[in-house]
């Protein structure tokens, strides 16, 4: 479980791809001003490819973790000098490479056997949404896809899916 990892910063870095569908480059590009939270709601402004941005609602689980990190962040070196949401030990913006290492460490701490990357974490909820029959246009908006064809990859059938579909066909006697 991600929650077993002690650092609020590291938990957020691992949870944003999962709960917000963000790429690792989008996670490290976040500034403190890109997180808007009220008592009950929140939104993240993500910056994607080509300078395009979009906003996603913050999942309640992620909202709690983000608040813990925002409360701790001012204690980091040079935090007042840097708008970056995620800082390295010297107070600079965290790199995508470093964030990827953090995700691997969090996954290892959580006892996950399979290699876990931000890309895997981003795809897991997208696949779940597709299999749950969520509208592809909505999923594309959440993931920041410019083309619906990109999102459609998550709906490609599996052998089990094909087998289950065939069982739905009735035979008229």
C-alpha positions as CSV (number, residue, x, y, z in Angstrom):
1,X,0.0,0.0,0.0
2,X,1.2,3.5,-0.9
3,X,0.0,4.7,2.5
4,X,2.8,2.7,4.2
5,X,5.4,5.0,2.7
6,X,6.3,7.7,5.2
7,X,6.9,10.7,3.1
8,X,3.8,12.8,2.1
9,X,5.7,14.2,-0.9
10,X,6.5,10.7,-2.2
11,X,3.0,9.4,-1.6
12,X,1.6,12.3,-3.7
13,X,4.1,11.7,-6.5
14,X,2.9,8.1,-6.7
15,X,-0.8,8.9,-6.3
16,X,-1.2,11.7,-8.8
17,X,-0.6,9.4,-11.9
18,X,-3.1,7.0,-10.4
19,X,-5.9,9.3,-9.3
20,X,-5.4,12.2,-11.8
21,X,-4.1,10.2,-14.8
22,X,-1.0,12.4,-15.0
23,X,2.2,11.6,-16.9
24,X,5.3,11.8,-14.8
25,X,6.4,14.9,-16.7
26,X,3.1,16.5,-15.8
27,X,3.5,15.6,-12.1
28,X,7.0,17.3,-11.8
29,X,5.8,20.3,-13.8
30,X,3.1,21.1,-11.2
31,X,3.5,24.3,-9.3
32,X,1.9,25.1,-5.9
33,X,-0.6,27.4,-7.7
34,X,-1.8,24.4,-9.8
35,X,-3.4,22.9,-6.7
36,X,-6.7,24.5,-5.8
37,X,-8.4,23.1,-2.8
38,X,-11.3,24.1,-0.6
39,X,-12.8,22.4,2.4
40,X,-14.5,19.7,0.4
41,X,-13.2,19.9,-3.2
42,X,-10.1,20.3,-5.2
43,X,-8.8,20.7,-8.8
44,X,-5.4,20.1,-10.3
45,X,-4.2,22.1,-13.3
46,X,-2.0,19.8,-15.5
47,X,0.3,21.0,-18.2
48,X,0.7,18.4,-21.0
49,X,2.3,18.2,-24.4
50,X,2.5,21.3,-26.5
51,X,1.9,23.6,-23.6
52,X,-1.8,22.5,-23.4
53,X,-3.4,22.5,-20.0
54,X,-6.5,21.0,-18.5
55,X,-8.0,20.6,-15.0
56,X,-9.1,17.5,-13.2
57,X,-11.0,17.1,-10.0
58,X,-8.9,15.8,-7.1
59,X,-10.0,12.4,-5.8
60,X,-10.7,12.6,-2.1
61,X,-7.8,10.2,-1.3
62,X,-5.4,12.3,-3.2
63,X,-6.8,15.5,-1.7
64,X,-5.9,14.3,1.8
65,X,-2.4,13.3,0.8
66,X,-1.9,16.6,-1.1
67,X,-2.9,18.6,2.0
68,X,-0.4,16.7,4.1
69,X,2.4,17.5,1.6
70,X,1.3,21.2,1.3
71,X,1.5,21.4,5.1
72,X,5.0,19.9,5.2
73,X,6.4,21.6,2.1
74,X,7.3,25.0,3.8
75,X,9.8,23.1,6.0
76,X,11.9,22.1,2.9
77,X,15.0,24.1,2.0
78,X,14.3,27.0,-0.4
79,X,10.6,26.2,-0.5
80,X,9.6,29.9,-0.4
81,X,11.9,30.6,-3.4
82,X,10.5,27.9,-5.6
83,X,6.9,27.6,-7.0
84,X,7.5,23.9,-7.8
85,X,5.1,21.6,-6.0
86,X,7.6,18.8,-5.7
87,X,11.1,19.7,-4.4
88,X,14.3,17.8,-4.2
89,X,16.5,17.7,-1.1
90,X,18.2,21.0,-2.2
91,X,15.0,22.8,-2.7
92,X,15.0,22.6,-6.5
93,X,12.2,21.3,-8.8
94,X,12.2,17.5,-8.8
95,X,13.1,15.9,-12.1
96,X,11.0,13.2,-13.9
97,X,13.9,10.8,-13.4
98,X,14.0,11.3,-9.7
99,X,10.2,11.1,-9.4
100,X,10.3,7.8,-11.3
101,X,12.8,6.5,-8.8
102,X,10.5,7.6,-5.9
103,X,7.6,5.7,-7.5
104,X,9.7,2.6,-7.8
105,X,10.7,2.9,-4.1
106,X,7.2,3.5,-3.0
107,X,6.0,0.4,-4.9
108,X,8.8,-1.7,-3.4
109,X,7.9,-0.4,0.1
110,X,4.3,-1.3,-0.6
111,X,5.4,-4.9,-1.5
112,X,4.4,-4.8,-5.1
113,X,6.1,-7.5,-7.1
114,X,5.5,-6.1,-10.6
115,X,7.6,-3.2,-11.9
116,X,5.6,-0.1,-11.2
117,X,6.1,3.1,-13.1
118,X,4.1,6.3,-13.4
119,X,3.1,5.1,-16.8
120,X,1.6,1.9,-15.3
121,X,-0.1,3.9,-12.6
122,X,-1.6,6.2,-15.2
123,X,-2.9,3.3,-17.3
124,X,-4.5,1.3,-14.4
125,X,-7.4,3.6,-13.7
126,X,-7.9,4.4,-17.4
127,X,-8.3,0.7,-18.1
128,X,-10.6,0.3,-15.1
129,X,-12.8,3.2,-16.4
130,X,-13.0,1.8,-19.9
131,X,-13.9,-1.7,-18.5
132,X,-16.5,0.0,-16.3
133,X,-18.1,1.5,-19.4
134,X,-17.2,5.1,-18.7
135,X,-17.5,7.3,-21.8
136,X,-14.3,7.4,-23.8
137,X,-14.6,11.2,-24.3
138,X,-14.7,11.7,-20.5
139,X,-11.6,9.4,-20.1
140,X,-9.8,11.3,-22.8
141,X,-10.5,14.6,-21.0
142,X,-9.2,13.1,-17.7
143,X,-6.0,11.9,-19.3
144,X,-5.5,15.0,-21.4
145,X,-5.6,13.1,-24.7
146,X,-5.9,15.4,-27.7
147,X,-7.2,12.4,-29.9
148,X,-9.9,10.0,-28.9
149,X,-7.9,7.3,-30.9
150,X,-5.2,7.5,-28.2
151,X,-7.8,6.7,-25.5
152,X,-9.3,3.9,-27.5
153,X,-6.2,1.8,-26.9
154,X,-7.5,1.2,-23.4
155,X,-10.6,-0.5,-24.8
156,X,-8.7,-3.1,-26.8
157,X,-10.2,-6.5,-26.0
158,X,-8.5,-9.2,-24.0
159,X,-8.9,-12.9,-24.5
160,X,-11.0,-13.1,-21.4
161,X,-13.1,-10.2,-22.7
162,X,-13.7,-12.0,-25.9
163,X,-14.6,-15.2,-24.1
164,X,-17.1,-13.4,-21.8
165,X,-18.6,-11.6,-24.8
166,X,-19.2,-14.9,-26.6
167,X,-21.0,-16.3,-23.6
168,X,-23.6,-13.4,-23.9
169,X,-24.8,-14.7,-27.3
170,X,-28.0,-16.7,-26.9
171,X,-28.9,-19.6,-28.9
172,X,-32.5,-19.7,-30.3
173,X,-33.9,-23.2,-30.3
